[in-house]
Amino acid sequence: MNAVAERLLIVEDDPGLTRQLRWSFDQYDPVFAADRNSAIDQVRRHEPQVVLLDLGLPPAADGIEEGMAALSDILRLAPATKVIVVTGNGDEDSAIKAIAAGAYDFYQKPVEIQVVELIIQRAFHIWQLERQNRRLRADADRPLDGLIATSESMRRIVRQIEKIAPTSATTLLQGDTGSGKEVLARALHRLSPRAERPFVAINCAAIPEHLLESELFGYEKGAFTGAQKQTLGKVELAEGGTLFLDEIGDMAPSLQAKLLRFLQERVIERVGGRHEIPVDARVICATHRDLQALIQQGDFREDLYYRVAEITIRIPPLRERSGDAIAIAKALFERANEEHGRTLRGFSPDALAAIEQHDWPGNVRELEHRVNRAVILAESKLIDATDLGLSETTSDMDDGQLNLRQVRDAAERSALEKSLGRADGNISQAARLLGVSRPAIYDLMRKHGIEQNN
């Protein structure tokens, strides 16, 4: 189970009891609130898994109306949160009402710390189990593991991948460095009938030309100095599975001819060999370069292009994927927080704003680097923009987009995608962030053709 830092919110207006609870539960580094509004602010900021909530809150501390309203607000904002309500001695009716309204458990005053601590420990344990169960269900429903798609442009690519994967079509993935080409290639393999067979990747730009041929096609014993035994190449190793040729635009013309023959005949010859070897492997290629321009320059074979680009998928850079940066950053944070043994709570509002506004010239790879560094170096529980090495910026409206309706629609869609990204696809949270109702969110999603994540 992937553990996350345990966060406890205590909502109590009695200063003496607050001091006692702070001392008793300091292992959770608790945060506090004394009324409903401040409790909601703390839930937004710290996202606690467990809340200890006194039902008797001001301005009507003698009743339970304010406490029940706080319970409703907390569960609407964070439905998975475990809320333990605290009632007055003998007030069993209030406890029953709270449980019926969604509270996890209750305890009656006067508070016995040892008993309350057991209830809190159990609540954290149940939260972790439910979280694991949600992830298992999500993984079962989301075969494109590792791919986070909040923006409509990436959702379209997901749908394309799901259609292409069952076929054997040679596929070309075009996109900037760090945009996720290998993630998509692995998704194509994982969704294909070849999923149980090898996925073999080779970066054509990372290997010198005189070595790439033997890396791809293998060599016979004695083929050249140092060839002391027969060695299979990447193509043969991909038998029955998928061969991923990254940065194919950097392949030397002399090797392009040999790759073309393999794609046409599905046979290879090892370096120094004289026999044709049939190989059944699906080929996926990727490049950050413009192959059409390379063809015009004479650096890439046109006949090879039409072989590798039976289907072409163009991956937009991160700056064009509205809402994706926040969603990806949150996933990267969870992984880095666990890998480095930190107990950070997430991103501050200024960090989220900076992530949204940054151009990300290095795409997902740059985002991963910045988040990983911030998790290691952050001195507070929340990562801020400075930890990420970013600052909030503003951009002027595109001079070419002066039509008011177009500007309004673009801004509306961008705000919707960003809110869904911040809320991890949770409609209720996205509605609260935008200050509208759930039906309004659904109307906006239909208007802009945005599908809901499963």
Disulfide bonds with the S-S distance in Angstrom:
none
